[in-house]
Amino acid sequence: MAALDESWQTMRSSIKERVAFLFNNEILSDVKFVLPSSIAESESRKKVIPAHRFVLAISSPVFYAMFYGQMAETTDSIELPDCDYESLLELFRYLYSDQANLSGSNVMQVNYLAKKYMVPSLVGKCTEYLRDMIDPLNVLSILLHAQKLEVKDLVDRCWKVIDTQTEEVVTSDEFVTVERSVVKSVVTREVLNVAEVKLFKAVDRWAAKESERQGKTPSDWKRKILGEDIVRAIRFPLMSQGEFISVVPDCNILTTKEIVDMMKHYNGVLLTPLPFSSAQRASVRANMRASMGASVRYDSKK
């Protein structure tokens, strides 16, 4: 390590500059954090971040309790198994300088750490960053993250994107990777911008992938994996007869009786109620147009 100029303080005129200089610096360090450069990496790839108890404690009540509370850590080496080197480094960068280098690859983990160590200003910056980067291709992963951390305004923003750009969301590569609860939350919504047949195709694609992940034969297991609540949430009567016949029977999700009943429904000879809703899903864009139209009509009467 290069020799340190003992007058380094004189070259930095403000306390902010002097504290920022101590970031990731062994000078005056009294604690070190040992962790892998990524959570998935092995014990042999661990890295060390030198830090200063006082700086961390004045920025985070969690660190304050860790270093100065009744159960304070006495060791000078702390291992954190739930985070990686790059993300913790950005948390510390913020604690030392009020700045963090956020990116699409680290923002969720940095946000998690900011929440865990009770740094609300950094949580706000991460939330703003995530809000600006949301698009139909990543909205579902951001939604799960926002729900886990209970960031309501970010959750609401995610649902707005899903409601207005549903087709792009459900046909994305990300859709087949999400948890079943997310699939259920999407298909049970009253407001969606997607044709019902395309929504069904996306659900069928998810069920096939999930069957494979579980080592099951898709043709035998897709309905069991979906569950009755998701199957019943698909509004098959909103499909045209041609759409239904060309897509649904070959997916091995509906029973023979359900398929026969749908054909009777299309031909007007079904005598019993269908188990599937025929109510149109509201379209956000359609609702906006309707509201604008009502406003114009109201203004014209003045």
C-alpha positions as CSV (number, residue, x, y, z in Angstrom):
1,M,0.0,0.0,0.0
2,A,1.3,3.4,-0.9
3,A,2.5,5.7,1.9
4,L,-0.1,8.0,3.2
5,D,0.6,11.7,3.3
6,E,0.1,12.5,7.0
7,S,-1.3,15.9,6.1
8,W,-4.1,14.5,4.0
9,Q,-6.6,16.5,6.2
10,T,-5.2,19.8,5.1
11,M,-5.9,19.1,1.4
12,R,-9.6,18.7,2.1
13,S,-11.3,21.8,3.2
14,S,-14.6,20.5,4.4
15,I,-15.7,17.8,6.8
16,K,-17.7,16.2,4.0
17,E,-14.5,15.8,1.9
18,R,-12.5,14.4,4.8
19,V,-15.2,11.8,5.7
20,A,-15.6,10.9,2.0
21,F,-11.8,10.3,1.9
22,L,-12.2,7.7,4.6
23,F,-14.6,5.6,2.5
24,N,-13.1,2.1,1.8
25,N,-9.9,3.3,3.3
26,E,-7.9,1.6,6.1
27,I,-6.8,4.8,7.6
28,L,-8.4,5.1,11.1
29,S,-10.5,2.1,10.3
30,D,-11.6,0.1,13.4
31,V,-13.8,-2.5,11.9
32,K,-13.9,-4.6,8.7
33,F,-16.7,-6.4,6.9
34,V,-15.9,-9.7,5.3
35,L,-18.2,-10.9,2.5
36,P,-18.2,-12.5,-1.0
37,S,-18.0,-10.4,-4.1
38,S,-21.4,-11.9,-5.0
39,I,-23.7,-13.9,-2.8
40,A,-23.3,-17.0,-4.9
41,E,-19.5,-17.1,-4.7
42,S,-17.5,-19.4,-2.6
43,E,-15.7,-18.9,0.7
44,S,-12.4,-18.6,-1.1
45,R,-13.6,-15.4,-3.0
46,K,-14.3,-13.3,0.1
47,K,-13.5,-9.6,0.1
48,V,-13.0,-7.1,2.8
49,I,-14.3,-3.5,3.3
50,P,-12.6,-1.5,6.0
51,A,-14.9,0.9,7.8
52,H,-15.3,3.3,10.8
53,R,-17.8,2.5,13.5
54,F,-18.4,6.2,14.3
55,V,-19.3,7.1,10.6
56,L,-21.6,4.1,10.3
57,A,-23.3,4.7,13.7
58,I,-24.1,8.4,13.0
59,S,-25.8,7.3,9.7
60,S,-27.8,4.2,10.7
61,P,-29.6,3.4,14.0
62,V,-28.9,-0.3,13.2
63,F,-25.1,0.3,13.0
64,Y,-25.4,2.4,16.1
65,A,-27.0,-0.5,18.1
66,M,-24.5,-2.9,16.6
67,F,-21.4,-0.9,17.7
68,Y,-22.6,1.1,20.7
69,G,-25.8,-0.6,22.0
70,Q,-26.1,-3.0,25.0
71,M,-25.3,-6.0,22.8
72,A,-22.5,-4.2,20.9
73,E,-20.2,-6.2,18.7
74,T,-16.7,-6.4,20.2
75,T,-15.0,-8.1,17.3
76,D,-13.3,-6.0,14.6
77,S,-14.3,-8.4,11.8
78,I,-17.9,-8.8,10.9
79,E,-19.3,-11.3,8.3
80,L,-22.6,-10.4,6.5
81,P,-24.0,-13.5,4.7
82,D,-27.1,-11.8,3.2
83,C,-25.4,-9.3,0.9
84,D,-22.5,-9.0,-1.6
85,Y,-19.4,-6.9,-1.7
86,E,-20.6,-4.5,-4.5
87,S,-23.9,-3.7,-2.9
88,L,-22.5,-3.1,0.6
89,L,-19.8,-0.9,-0.9
90,E,-22.5,1.3,-2.4
91,L,-24.4,1.5,0.9
92,F,-21.1,2.6,2.6
93,R,-20.3,5.0,-0.2
94,Y,-23.6,6.7,0.6
95,L,-23.0,6.7,4.3
96,Y,-19.7,8.4,3.8
97,S,-20.5,10.8,1.0
98,D,-24.3,11.0,0.4
99,Q,-23.7,9.4,-3.0
100,A,-24.2,5.9,-4.5
101,N,-23.5,4.5,-7.9
102,L,-26.8,2.8,-8.6
103,S,-27.4,0.5,-11.6
104,G,-29.9,-2.0,-12.8
105,S,-27.8,-4.8,-11.5
106,N,-27.3,-3.5,-7.9
107,V,-30.2,-1.2,-7.1
108,M,-32.5,-3.9,-5.6
109,Q,-29.8,-5.2,-3.3
110,V,-28.8,-1.7,-2.3
111,N,-32.4,-0.9,-1.6
112,Y,-32.7,-4.0,0.6
113,L,-29.6,-3.0,2.6
114,A,-30.8,0.7,2.9
115,K,-34.1,-0.6,4.3
116,K,-32.4,-3.2,6.6
117,Y,-30.0,-0.6,8.0
118,M,-32.7,2.1,8.2
119,V,-31.3,4.7,5.8
120,P,-34.5,6.2,4.5
121,S,-32.9,8.8,2.2
122,L,-31.1,6.1,0.3
123,V,-34.3,4.0,0.2
124,G,-35.9,7.1,-1.5
125,K,-33.1,7.3,-4.1
126,C,-33.4,3.6,-4.9
127,T,-37.1,3.8,-5.2
128,E,-36.8,6.8,-7.5
129,Y,-34.3,4.9,-9.6
130,L,-36.5,1.8,-9.8
131,R,-39.5,3.9,-10.7
132,D,-37.7,5.5,-13.6
133,M,-36.4,2.2,-14.9
134,I,-39.7,0.2,-14.8
135,D,-40.8,-1.1,-18.2
136,P,-42.9,-4.1,-19.2
137,L,-39.8,-6.4,-19.4
138,N,-38.8,-5.9,-15.8
139,V,-41.9,-4.7,-14.0
140,L,-42.7,-8.1,-12.4
141,S,-39.3,-8.5,-10.7
142,I,-39.5,-4.9,-9.4
143,L,-43.1,-5.6,-8.2
144,L,-41.9,-8.5,-6.1
145,H,-39.1,-6.5,-4.7
146,A,-41.4,-3.6,-3.9
147,Q,-43.9,-5.9,-2.2
148,K,-41.2,-7.6,-0.1
149,L,-39.9,-4.2,1.2
150,E,-43.5,-2.8,1.4
151,V,-42.7,0.3,-0.7
152,K,-46.3,1.2,-1.6
153,D,-45.8,3.9,-4.1
154,L,-43.4,1.7,-6.1
155,V,-46.0,-1.2,-5.9
156,D,-48.7,1.1,-7.2
157,R,-46.4,2.3,-10.1
158,C,-45.7,-1.3,-11.1
159,W,-49.4,-2.2,-11.2
160,K,-50.0,0.9,-13.4
161,V,-47.5,-0.4,-15.9
162,I,-49.0,-3.9,-15.8
163,D,-52.5,-2.6,-16.2
164,T,-51.7,-0.3,-19.2
165,Q,-49.1,-2.6,-20.9
166,T,-50.4,-6.0,-20.0
167,E,-49.7,-7.7,-23.4
168,E,-46.1,-6.7,-23.3
169,V,-45.8,-7.8,-19.7
170,V,-47.3,-11.3,-20.0
171,T,-45.5,-12.1,-23.3
172,S,-42.1,-11.1,-21.8
173,D,-39.5,-13.7,-20.9
174,E,-39.8,-12.5,-17.3
175,F,-43.4,-13.7,-17.0
176,V,-42.6,-17.4,-17.1
177,T,-40.1,-17.0,-14.2
178,V,-42.4,-15.4,-11.7
179,E,-44.1,-17.0,-8.7
180,R,-47.6,-18.4,-9.0
181,S,-48.9,-15.7,-6.7
182,V,-48.0,-13.1,-9.3
183,V,-49.7,-15.0,-12.1
184,K,-52.8,-15.2,-10.0
185,S,-52.7,-11.4,-9.1
186,V,-52.5,-10.6,-12.8
187,V,-55.2,-12.8,-14.2
188,T,-57.7,-11.9,-11.4
189,R,-57.5,-8.1,-12.2
190,E,-60.5,-6.3,-13.6
191,V,-58.3,-3.8,-15.5
192,L,-56.0,-5.3,-18.2
193,N,-55.0,-4.3,-21.7
194,V,-54.7,-7.7,-23.4
195,A,-56.9,-10.0,-25.5
196,E,-58.1,-12.9,-23.3
197,V,-56.7,-15.5,-25.7
198,K,-53.2,-13.9,-25.4
199,L,-53.6,-13.8,-21.6
200,F,-54.4,-17.5,-21.7
201,K,-51.5,-18.3,-23.9
202,A,-49.2,-16.6,-21.4
203,V,-50.7,-18.5,-18.5
204,D,-50.3,-21.8,-20.4
205,R,-46.7,-20.9,-21.2
206,W,-46.0,-20.2,-17.5
207,A,-47.7,-23.5,-16.5
208,A,-45.6,-25.4,-18.9
209,K,-42.3,-23.9,-17.7
210,E,-43.3,-24.4,-14.0
211,S,-44.1,-28.0,-14.8
212,E,-40.6,-28.4,-16.2
213,R,-39.0,-26.7,-13.2
214,Q,-40.8,-29.2,-11.0
215,G,-39.8,-32.2,-13.1
216,K,-43.4,-32.9,-14.1
217,T,-45.0,-33.7,-17.5
218,P,-46.7,-30.5,-18.6
219,S,-49.7,-32.2,-20.2
220,D,-50.5,-34.0,-17.0
221,W,-49.7,-31.3,-14.5
222,K,-50.4,-27.8,-15.9
223,R,-53.9,-27.6,-14.4
224,K,-52.8,-28.9,-11.0
225,I,-49.9,-26.4,-11.0
226,L,-52.2,-23.5,-12.0
227,G,-54.9,-24.4,-9.5
228,E,-58.6,-23.9,-9.9
229,D,-58.5,-20.2,-8.9
230,I,-56.3,-19.3,-11.8
231,V,-58.1,-21.5,-14.3
232,R,-61.5,-20.0,-13.3
233,A,-60.1,-16.5,-13.5
234,I,-59.5,-16.9,-17.3
235,R,-62.5,-15.4,-19.1
236,F,-62.9,-18.0,-21.9
237,P,-66.2,-16.6,-23.1
238,L,-64.4,-13.4,-24.1
239,M,-62.6,-15.4,-26.8
240,S,-64.1,-15.8,-30.2
241,Q,-65.1,-19.4,-31.1
242,G,-62.2,-19.5,-33.6
243,E,-59.7,-18.3,-31.0
244,F,-61.0,-20.9,-28.5
245,I,-60.9,-23.8,-30.8
246,S,-57.5,-23.0,-32.3
247,V,-55.8,-22.6,-29.0
248,V,-57.4,-23.9,-25.8
249,P,-58.2,-27.7,-26.4
250,D,-54.6,-28.6,-27.3
251,C,-53.2,-27.0,-24.1
252,N,-54.6,-29.8,-21.9
253,I,-55.8,-27.4,-19.2
254,L,-59.6,-27.6,-19.6
255,T,-61.5,-30.8,-19.1
256,T,-63.5,-32.4,-21.9
257,K,-66.7,-31.3,-20.3
258,E,-65.6,-27.7,-20.0
259,I,-64.6,-27.7,-23.7
260,V,-68.0,-29.2,-24.7
261,D,-69.8,-26.7,-22.5
262,M,-67.9,-23.8,-24.2
263,M,-68.9,-25.1,-27.6
264,K,-72.5,-25.3,-26.5
265,H,-72.1,-21.7,-25.2
266,Y,-70.9,-20.5,-28.6
267,N,-73.8,-22.2,-30.3
268,G,-76.4,-20.9,-27.8
269,V,-77.5,-24.3,-26.6
270,L,-75.9,-24.4,-23.2
271,L,-78.5,-25.0,-20.5
272,T,-76.3,-24.5,-17.4
273,P,-74.2,-21.6,-16.3
274,L,-70.5,-21.6,-17.3
275,P,-67.9,-21.6,-14.5
276,F,-66.1,-18.8,-16.3
277,S,-66.9,-15.1,-16.2
278,S,-68.0,-13.4,-19.4
279,A,-67.6,-9.9,-18.0
280,Q,-65.4,-7.6,-20.1
281,R,-62.2,-6.6,-18.4
282,A,-61.9,-2.8,-18.2
283,S,-59.1,-1.3,-20.2
284,V,-57.2,1.6,-18.6
285,R,-57.0,3.3,-21.9
286,A,-60.6,2.7,-22.7
287,N,-61.6,4.1,-19.2
288,M,-59.4,7.2,-19.9
289,R,-61.1,7.8,-23.3
290,A,-64.5,7.3,-21.7
291,S,-63.7,9.8,-19.0
292,M,-62.4,12.3,-21.5
293,G,-65.5,11.8,-23.6
294,A,-67.8,12.4,-20.6
295,S,-65.9,15.5,-19.9
296,V,-66.3,16.8,-23.4
297,R,-70.0,16.1,-23.4
298,Y,-70.3,17.9,-20.0
299,D,-68.5,20.9,-21.3
300,S,-70.6,21.1,-24.5
301,K,-73.7,21.4,-22.3
302,K,-72.4,24.5,-20.6
